[in-house]
Amino acid sequence: MECVAKLASQKAVVIFSKSSCSMCHAIKRLFYEQGVSPMICELDQVPNGKEMEWSLIRLGCNPSVPAVFIGGRFIGSASTVMTLQINGTLKKLLKDAGALWL
């Protein structure tokens, strides 16, 4: 759990992902298209990825990826992020965290 919390606080936007996950790809693309450069942690490509995945599940991520943190705070998975994008809240969260300046 400490590793996830430490990584989540290193950048304004952190996405825990798996390289083979299509929803992870869609969420990463959403952030890139808004001009945000998130830190990406590909759980299937790091040695302790399985432990981090279990930590995300304990946090309430179901499915475990994508798991999005903004400003060090757990936001949610793909459905939550898409809801925030649609209702216009995501941009404010990104601005408040310093991920967007416009």
SEMARMAR-374335 format. One line per field, with one value per atom (N, C-alpha, C): residue number from 1; residue in one letter; atom name; x, y, z. Coordinates in pm, whole numbers, plus 50000, padded with zeros to 5 digits. Layout:
<pts>
resi c(NUM|...) $
resn c(a|...) $
name c(CA|...) $
x c(X|...) $
y c(Y|...) $
z c(Z|...) $
</pts>
This chain:
<pts>
resi c(1|1|1|2|2|2|3|3|3|4|4|4|5|5|5|6|6|6|7|7|7|8|8|8|9|9|9|10|10|10|11|11|11|12|12|12|13|13|13|14|14|14|15|15|15|16|16|16|17|17|17|18|18|18|19|19|19|20|20|20|21|21|21|22|22|22|23|23|23|24|24|24|25|25|25|26|26|26|27|27|27|28|28|28|29|29|29|30|30|30|31|31|31|32|32|32|33|33|33|34|34|34|35|35|35|36|36|36|37|37|37|38|38|38|39|39|39|40|40|40|41|41|41|42|42|42|43|43|43|44|44|44|45|45|45|46|46|46|47|47|47|48|48|48|49|49|49|50|50|50|51|51|51|52|52|52|53|53|53|54|54|54|55|55|55|56|56|56|57|57|57|58|58|58|59|59|59|60|60|60|61|61|61|62|62|62|63|63|63|64|64|64|65|65|65|66|66|66|67|67|67|68|68|68|69|69|69|70|70|70|71|71|71|72|72|72|73|73|73|74|74|74|75|75|75|76|76|76|77|77|77|78|78|78|79|79|79|80|80|80|81|81|81|82|82|82|83|83|83|84|84|84|85|85|85|86|86|86|87|87|87|88|88|88|89|89|89|90|90|90|91|91|91|92|92|92|93|93|93|94|94|94|95|95|95|96|96|96|97|97|97|98|98|98|99|99|99|100|100|100|101|101|101|102|102|102) $
resn c(m|m|m|e|e|e|c|c|c|v|v|v|a|a|a|k|k|k|l|l|l|a|a|a|s|s|s|q|q|q|k|k|k|a|a|a|v|v|v|v|v|v|i|i|i|f|f|f|s|s|s|k|k|k|s|s|s|s|s|s|c|c|c|s|s|s|m|m|m|c|c|c|h|h|h|a|a|a|i|i|i|k|k|k|r|r|r|l|l|l|f|f|f|y|y|y|e|e|e|q|q|q|g|g|g|v|v|v|s|s|s|p|p|p|m|m|m|i|i|i|c|c|c|e|e|e|l|l|l|d|d|d|q|q|q|v|v|v|p|p|p|n|n|n|g|g|g|k|k|k|e|e|e|m|m|m|e|e|e|w|w|w|s|s|s|l|l|l|i|i|i|r|r|r|l|l|l|g|g|g|c|c|c|n|n|n|p|p|p|s|s|s|v|v|v|p|p|p|a|a|a|v|v|v|f|f|f|i|i|i|g|g|g|g|g|g|r|r|r|f|f|f|i|i|i|g|g|g|s|s|s|a|a|a|s|s|s|t|t|t|v|v|v|m|m|m|t|t|t|l|l|l|q|q|q|i|i|i|n|n|n|g|g|g|t|t|t|l|l|l|k|k|k|k|k|k|l|l|l|l|l|l|k|k|k|d|d|d|a|a|a|g|g|g|a|a|a|l|l|l|w|w|w|l|l|l) $
name c(N|CA|C|N|CA|C|N|CA|C|N|CA|C|N|CA|C|N|CA|C|N|CA|C|N|CA|C|N|CA|C|N|CA|C|N|CA|C|N|CA|C|N|CA|C|N|CA|C|N|CA|C|N|CA|C|N|CA|C|N|CA|C|N|CA|C|N|CA|C|N|CA|C|N|CA|C|N|CA|C|N|CA|C|N|CA|C|N|CA|C|N|CA|C|N|CA|C|N|CA|C|N|CA|C|N|CA|C|N|CA|C|N|CA|C|N|CA|C|N|CA|C|N|CA|C|N|CA|C|N|CA|C|N|CA|C|N|CA|C|N|CA|C|N|CA|C|N|CA|C|N|CA|C|N|CA|C|N|CA|C|N|CA|C|N|CA|C|N|CA|C|N|CA|C|N|CA|C|N|CA|C|N|CA|C|N|CA|C|N|CA|C|N|CA|C|N|CA|C|N|CA|C|N|CA|C|N|CA|C|N|CA|C|N|CA|C|N|CA|C|N|CA|C|N|CA|C|N|CA|C|N|CA|C|N|CA|C|N|CA|C|N|CA|C|N|CA|C|N|CA|C|N|CA|C|N|CA|C|N|CA|C|N|CA|C|N|CA|C|N|CA|C|N|CA|C|N|CA|C|N|CA|C|N|CA|C|N|CA|C|N|CA|C|N|CA|C|N|CA|C|N|CA|C|N|CA|C|N|CA|C|N|CA|C|N|CA|C|N|CA|C|N|CA|C|N|CA|C|N|CA|C|N|CA|C|N|CA|C|N|CA|C|N|CA|C|N|CA|C|N|CA|C|N|CA|C) $
x c(50082|50000|50087|50199|50288|50344|50378|50435|50335|50210|50105|50088|50080|50062|50181|50302|50421|50422|50394|50388|50277|50161|50045|50070|50162|50189|50307|50369|50487|50457|50337|50302|50155|50115|49977|49876|49909|49821|49903|49854|49919|49814|49848|49756|49825|49761|49807|49733|49809|49757|49817|49767|49829|49841|49953|49979|49882|49818|49725|49579|49553|49415|49365|49258|49205|49144|49081|49026|49138|49248|49365|49415|49423|49468|49375|49245|49148|49162|49182|49195|49325|49434|49561|49546|49481|49462|49377|49275|49191|49277|49368|49453|49552|49615|49709|49642|49520|49450|49412|49409|49380|49507|49622|49748|49809|49760|49812|49915|50024|50128|50132|50050|50043|50163|50190|50287|50210|50264|50199|50278|50211|50274|50207|50279|50227|50252|50148|50162|50216|50193|50244|50390|50451|50589|50683|50634|50719|50726|50839|50858|50753|50711|50613|50471|50444|50314|50197|50214|50105|50068|50170|50144|50072|50115|50049|49904|49882|49745|49657|49709|49632|49604|49699|49677|49566|49563|49458|49321|49317|49190|49144|49237|49201|49152|49201|49155|49013|48966|48832|48827|48942|48945|48891|48783|48727|48666|48731|48854|48974|49085|49203|49267|49250|49305|49201|49202|49291|49251|49349|49327|49391|49311|49357|49365|49479|49502|49529|49462|49484|49515|49628|49669|49693|49737|49763|49641|49525|49398|49341|49295|49235|49103|49093|48972|48880|48936|48854|48906|48820|48856|48798|48794|48753|48614|48518|48381|48372|48444|48443|48508|48622|48692|48607|48541|48456|48337|48280|48170|48216|48334|48389|48416|48462|48487|48356|48254|48126|48059|48065|47996|48083|48205|48290|48374|48368|48441|48588|48623|48760|48856|48822|48910|48943|48846|48869|48964|48943|49033|49176|49191|49324|49388|49310|49362|49403|49318|49348|49473|49500|49618|49744|49729|49843|49881|49789|49816|49780|49695|49653|49668|49707|49723|49622|49549|49454|49314) $
y c(49880|50000|50126|50121|50237|50273|50171|50194|50267|50225|50289|50435|50458|50594|50683|50627|50705|50743|50646|50674|50772|50756|50841|50987|51013|51151|51214|51142|51193|51289|51287|51373|51413|51518|51566|51460|51381|51274|51146|51041|50911|50808|50726|50622|50487|50399|50261|50186|50114|50058|49921|49854|49735|49759|49723|49755|49688|49580|49509|49549|49644|49684|49795|49769|49868|49989|49968|50081|50169|50107|50184|50272|50216|50292|50411|50389|50497|50608|50572|50672|50751|50682|50752|50850|50808|50894|51017|50997|51109|51217|51177|51274|51338|51258|51313|51415|51386|51477|51609|51610|51735|51813|51758|51825|51788|51684|51638|51528|51534|51433|51350|51247|51169|51078|51042|50936|50805|50715|50587|50476|50395|50278|50154|50088|49967|49848|49802|49698|49567|49542|49418|49429|49545|49564|49603|49600|49630|49507|49489|49368|49348|49454|49441|49478|49463|49500|49425|49298|49218|49269|49303|49358|49493|49576|49705|49685|49587|49559|49519|49436|49398|49520|49611|49734|49818|49826|49901|49838|49706|49636|49666|49667|49699|49843|49931|50070|50085|49982|49987|49987|49971|49965|49831|49834|49712|49747|49714|49637|49717|49648|49710|49819|49810|49910|49948|50068|50176|50235|50274|50343|50480|50584|50721|50798|50861|50949|51088|51187|51327|51403|51472|51544|51453|51330|51234|51165|51201|51145|51045|50932|50832|50885|50890|50940|50825|50720|50606|50539|50458|50384|50454|50383|50442|50504|50434|50487|50618|50627|50751|50864|50837|50940|50988|50897|50936|51018|50982|51061|51203|51215|51347|51428|51361|51429|51480|51396|51433|51547|51543|51649|51774|51774|51893|51909|51815|51825|51789|51704|51657|51773|51866|51979|52060|52082|52157|52081|51948|51867|51876|51871|51878|52015|52121|52255|52269|52225|52235|52158|52048|51966|52018|52117|52171|52094|52009|51931|52009|52108|52195|52340|52424|52565|52653|52600|52683|52669) $
z c(50000|50000|50000|50071|50078|49941|49862|49730|49640|49645|49565|49609|49739|49790|49754|49762|49729|49580|49493|49350|49317|49380|49351|49386|49475|49516|49441|49349|49280|49166|49115|49002|49015|48945|48956|48914|48811|48765|48754|48819|48813|48774|48676|48629|48644|48720|48728|48620|48538|48414|48389|48288|48232|48082|48026|47885|47789|47830|47742|47762|47850|47884|47792|47720|47626|47699|47814|47889|47944|47984|48030|47917|47797|47681|47656|47665|47642|47745|47871|47977|47961|47929|47907|47792|47686|47569|47604|47687|47732|47797|47885|47953|47856|47771|47674|47583|47539|47448|47515|47648|47720|47752|47711|47737|47871|47933|48062|48035|48108|48096|48225|48232|48356|48373|48497|48524|48508|48429|48403|48471|48548|48609|48550|48460|48396|48488|48555|48656|48601|48473|48414|48368|48395|48352|48466|48589|48705|48795|48862|48944|49053|49119|49228|49183|49055|49000|49061|49089|49147|49287|49367|49500|49491|49396|49378|49334|49248|49204|49322|49412|49530|49619|49629|49706|49645|49512|49444|49467|49466|49493|49635|49730|49869|49882|49796|49796|49742|49673|49616|49466|49401|49255|49209|49138|49081|48946|48836|48822|48873|48889|48950|48862|48733|48642|48537|48487|48525|48661|48737|48865|48852|48868|48844|48975|48994|49109|49056|49114|49076|49204|49203|49323|49441|49415|49521|49576|49525|49575|49475|49526|49439|49384|49251|49185|49148|49089|49052|48927|48870|48750|48628|48516|48389|48394|48454|48455|48533|48644|48723|48646|48584|48508|48391|48321|48208|48256|48370|48426|48458|48519|48550|48424|48320|48192|48133|48134|48074|48150|48283|48359|48380|48326|48330|48455|48547|48673|48659|48564|48549|48526|48441|48409|48534|48620|48744|48836|48848|48931|48878|48747|48686|48708|48698|48724|48868|48961|49104|49142|49072|49102|49033|48945|48873|48748|48701|48581|48455|48468|48357|48400|48307|48341|48273|48176|48102|48157) $
</pts>
